[in-house]
Amino acid sequence: MSNTIDLKVPGTRARIPVRTAGQWSSRFLGLKGAPELKKSRGVWVKRCRSINTFGFAQAIDVVFLSADGVVTKVVSGLKPWRVSSCPDARTVLELRAGLASRMNLTPGVEMGLLA
């Protein structure tokens, strides 16, 4: 089952809606499974250390997070048909390309998400 939560943008009052993906099927689809990807939308993939963009039509930003919600790695503009992973990650944010830099997401930033 997936729900939508508002993700707080660190250092601002801004929030963006992200769909949570906790079950295998929704984690498998990730951002590809988002039917209408709006400008500031993404998917929070729980229990995940590796993602792929197989079947995607456009690049995405990938933000890997530790169990306590600290950014461990950011991959900006991951092109379709690619794979990325981070052994230190416990959860992943898949965002529309360019959104990670607009949110100033870099390693060490605390998102406060709990996996």
C-alpha positions in Angstrom: 0.0 0.0 0.0 1.3 3.5 -0.8 0.3 6.8 0.8 1.3 10.4 0.1 3.2 12.3 2.8 4.5 15.9 2.8 8.2 16.0 2.8 9.7 19.0 4.5 12.4 20.8 2.5 15.4 21.2 4.8 16.1 24.8 5.9 12.7 26.1 4.6 9.0 26.0 5.3 8.4 24.4 1.9 7.0 20.9 1.6 6.5 18.6 -1.3 4.2 15.7 -1.6 5.9 12.3 -2.1 4.3 8.9 -2.5 5.5 6.2 0.0 6.4 2.9 -1.4 6.6 0.2 1.3 5.4 -3.0 -0.3 7.4 -4.9 -2.8 5.2 -4.0 -5.8 5.3 -0.3 -5.1 9.0 -0.4 -4.3 9.6 -2.2 -7.6 7.8 0.5 -9.6 9.1 3.4 -7.6 8.8 6.7 -9.5 7.9 4.8 -12.7 4.7 3.8 -11.0 3.7 7.4 -10.3 0.9 8.0 -12.9 1.0 11.8 -13.1 4.4 13.1 -12.0 3.9 16.7 -11.0 6.7 19.3 -10.8 7.5 18.7 -7.1 6.6 15.1 -6.7 8.6 12.0 -5.9 8.5 8.6 -4.3 10.0 7.6 -1.0 11.1 4.0 -1.4 11.4 2.3 2.0 13.9 -0.5 2.7 16.0 0.1 -0.3 19.7 0.5 -1.1 19.7 0.1 -4.9 17.4 1.4 -7.7 17.2 1.2 -11.4 15.6 3.4 -14.1 14.8 0.6 -16.5 11.8 1.6 -18.6 11.9 5.3 -17.5 11.4 7.9 -20.2 13.4 10.6 -18.5 16.2 11.1 -15.9 15.5 11.4 -12.2 17.3 12.5 -9.1 18.0 9.8 -6.5 18.7 10.6 -2.9 19.9 7.8 -0.7 19.3 8.1 3.1 20.6 6.4 6.2 18.2 4.8 8.7 18.0 8.1 10.7 17.1 10.2 7.6 20.5 11.7 6.8 21.5 12.0 3.1 24.3 9.6 2.3 24.5 10.0 -1.5 22.8 12.1 -4.2 22.7 11.1 -7.9 21.5 14.0 -10.0 19.9 13.3 -13.4 20.2 9.5 -13.4 19.4 8.6 -17.0 17.0 5.9 -18.1 18.3 2.3 -18.1 20.8 2.9 -15.4 21.4 1.4 -11.9 22.6 3.2 -8.7 23.2 1.9 -5.2 24.6 3.0 -1.8 25.5 0.3 0.7 25.1 2.8 3.6 21.5 3.7 2.6 18.4 2.2 4.1 15.8 4.2 2.2 15.7 6.2 -1.1 13.9 9.3 -2.5 13.3 9.3 -6.2 12.6 12.8 -7.3 11.9 14.6 -10.6 15.3 15.6 -12.2 16.7 18.8 -10.8 14.6 18.8 -7.6 17.4 17.5 -5.4 19.6 20.5 -6.2 16.7 23.0 -5.8 16.1 21.5 -2.4 19.9 21.7 -1.6 20.1 18.0 -0.8 23.7 17.0 -0.3 25.4 14.3 1.8 25.0 15.1 5.5 21.7 17.0 5.2 19.2 15.7 7.7 15.8 14.9 6.2 14.3 13.4 9.4 12.7 10.5 7.7 12.5 7.2 9.5 12.8 4.1 7.4 
